[in-house]
Amino acid sequence: MISVEELKRIVQEIPPLPDIALRLIKMCQDASVAPRDIVEVIKHDPSITVKVLRLCNSTFYGLPRRITSLQEAMVYVGTDALVNFVLAGCLSTIYQKENRGYGLEEGQLWRHAVGCAICSQQVALKVDESLAGAAFTAGLLHDIGKIVMSSFVADEFLMLLDLVEREGISFLEGESRLLGYTHAEAGAEIAENWSLPEELVEAIRYHHEPQKAESFKKTVYCAYLGNILCVSLGIGVGHDGLATRFDPAITESLGLDPDNLLEMAVAIHDQFKKAEGLLAIP
């Protein structure tokens, strides 16, 4: 069992998000923030500016001419795409390590995070376009708790696997019963320690148990379905993938049906293949 004190100690050791990432996340939550304000924040980081311009001039967008400034980039690709790319770049190093407790080789947790971000955003675009940015960020961060929980899961892996198989429970339930905490709860702790908006904390905490969410339900549901789609497509799936539970009631509550999910899967596959080269995904 993991004690509250031990979990909080390890969470405190996780490096904080870069200031630019935190500022952009909070700015995107504020309807009064104008696109030019976001450009002002990004342009003060030369390395990120170079990466953004590389993205805009890649075949991913296929724009008719070369983009030479962040202002032009904002016009052509939009605010959400620009912010999402910056956030992905800031988080990549945190996710790159091997995650042995969940059976993920080096880089695979990052692969899953980007895949889930794309999937969650696709769900949001079908449900409510205004949620697309938050859904992408929630998908990118949903499994951040695995960084904390990996060593604990690895130490108890055989017992955990036996419990899951013997009692037919989800991997998340197994974590809770054997370790006292789940990777979703640990992720929410990290998000709170980083002072992320409550919308993202909720999406991380309940990305496996969306029915428990009491606020920001649509964002939580988008992250949940994004994760289901990502696992179904086999993007960065670890030991817990086959023990992920699907609740069709969540799909119905968003007004979606299996045909919608199939359409999304095709779009997601195309987007993810393009993103692999741009985001250095193994």
C-alpha positions, 0 to 999 in steps of 0.5 A: 500500500502507498501512503498519502505522504509517500505519494505526495512526496513523489509528486513533489519530485516531478519537474514542474511544467515549463512556465510557458506551458502553464501560462498557455493552458490558463490563457486558453481557459480565459475567453477574454484572451486574444490570439495576439496575446498567445503569440506574445507569450510564445515568441519569447521562447526562440526554440519553441518558435522555431518548432512551430514554424517548422510545423507550419511549413511541414507537409502536415499542413501543406500550406501554399507558401512558407510561413515566417512568423508566429502571427502568420502561423496563427492565421493559417493553423489556428490558436488551438493547433498552435497551443497544442503543438507547444504543449506537446513539445513541453511534455515530451521529455517527461513522458519519454522514459521507460514505464516498466510497471505498465509494460511500456518501452521507452517512448511508448507512454509519449506515443499513447499520450499524443494518440489520446490527445488526437483521439480526445480532440476528434471526439470533442469536434463531433460533440462541441468544437469549443471543447477541442483545445481542452480535450487535446490537453486532457488527452495529452495529460491523462496518464501522467500519473503512470510516471509516479505509479510505475515502480509500485506497479512493477513491484506488485505486477504479478499479484496485480495481474492475478487479481485482475484476471481472477476477479475479472476487474479492471486494471484501475480497480486492481491498482486501487485494491492492491496499492491504495491509489490508481494512476488516475488519482496520482495524475490528478495529484500532479495536475493539482501540484502544477496548479492546472485548471480544475477542468483538466484535473477532473479529466485526468482523475476520471478518465477511466471512471467518467460516470463519477465526474461531477463537473466538466463532464463533457471534457471528462467524457471526451478524454475517456472516449479518446483513451478508449479509441487510442487503446482500440487503435493499439497506440502505445498500449501497455499491460493495462490496455486489455483491462480497460472498461468501455461504457456505451452509456457515455457514448450515448450521452454525447449523442454519438454512435458506433458509426461516429467512432469508426469515422473518427478512427479513420481521421485519427489514424491519418493525423497520428501518422503525420504527427509521428515525424513532427513530434519525434514519436518512437 
